Amino acid sequence: MVKFLLKNISGIFLVLILSFCVWLLTHRGSIRFFQAPSYKTVTLDVWIPIQKSVTWLISFPENTLNAVRELGSLQKEVARLQLENQSLRMELSNQQSLESELARLKEVLQIKAKLPHQAKIARIIAHDPSTWNKSFVIDLGSDDGVEQDSPVISEQGIVGRVLEVMPKHSRVLLLTDKESSISGIDQRSRVSGVIQGTGRNELRYGYVSAGEDVQSDDLIVSSGLGGIYPEGYAIGTVVKKTQSENGLNEDIQVVPSVDFGALDYVFVLSPVSADE
Amino acid sequence: MNNEKTRAWFPKEIFWLLVLFFIQQLPLVADWGVDLPLIFVVLVGLRSEPAQSAGWGLTAGMIQDLLSAGGIGTNAISKTIVGLASSLFKMHVYREKVLTQTSLIAAMSIFHELFVYGLMRWDGEAPRAEDAFSTCFRSVLFTTLAGLAVCFFVVRFRRRRFDPATA
């Protein structure tokens, strides 16, 4: 018997295991361990990290090789995308700039349509390089019908007059230049005087007798006298008023209506005599 | 030998002079009263012979007069003197120090503005004294500040290029 058992130990062992499995299958509902829902979770919790590490260890060389293989093409792709990004940004910036220019030009054309005098739109090319002179060069000249002493205005008011005319360009003398003067009138009280440039970003309202009704924030407009500038365009606003040293005149400081530093387009009007 | 050296030095100076004039005619620079050609003339004067410096002063001043609404000659005369004086001062000004060069620019700017004002008074075209003072003050202040920035870069650039310790 013992001999038989020893001889067939493996077969018996197999039968026992199979029997145990059959027993487990038939009795798993009554065994507590198999009733607990977490037994699979526990098994997986233990098993999965190990499996993960093994999988990683096996796939690491392959992944590394793939990454090295793809690195070259990825770098090329990144460079291409960076270039594309740059080009798109430039395109966007150009578009924004064009939109802004278009809006500005529309505004300029609307203003031109409203002007009572014949006007030409001119672009400012260069400002005066000297400290003591206030002027700029525009892109219209005698070929475009610009004449000397033509008044130059912007939507904010009077800018100056054409000083020199060249075939393709002209030089405009600004109101603020020390050589500039224009006949002005207080829009509120109708007190007239002469607006003179100071060489700074400021004007002086001269030849106004002491005691005349000129107050701060009064708007000074062109009076039309002098034969260069048309009537009724804004020149500047009174900011300060003091009595001159001799006591006969008022010393009135005026801030120009036009922001000369921010100008990019101006309107060149026909000389006043030609319009009338 | 000297002529060869001078010839090789010209294109760089002409390039910078043209660049300065393009910048000088931008609205912001013109509005602030910065005199970039003056800075150029002083810095060139510190690095060249008196006659050559006077020549550069005359050239820069003449271009400025030609591009300006004022009469021709005012800037030309003044900047010729500035160039000459800067060259004569070069033995007394330490070129590798930003502050010494900036001080010379400030001094030359004051001289230039007063000289131009004097010429305008002589010609009967000068603005009122208070306006002239304001214009001078603004120009000297902003020219000096711009000069400070330019000198800073000039000194740094030169040190990097020529200092064997950092080369």
Interface residues (C-beta under 8 A of the other chain):
Chain A: I124 A126 H127 D128 P129 S130 T131 W132 N133 K134 S135 F136 L163 E164 R171 L173 D177 K178 E179 T198 G199 R200 N201 E202 F260 G261 A262 L263
Chain B: F21 Q24 Q25 L26 P27 L28 V29 A30 D31 G33 D35 P37 Q64 D65 L67 S68 A69 G70 T74 N75 E113 V116 Y117 M120 E125 A126 P127 R128 D131 A132 S134 T135 R138 S139
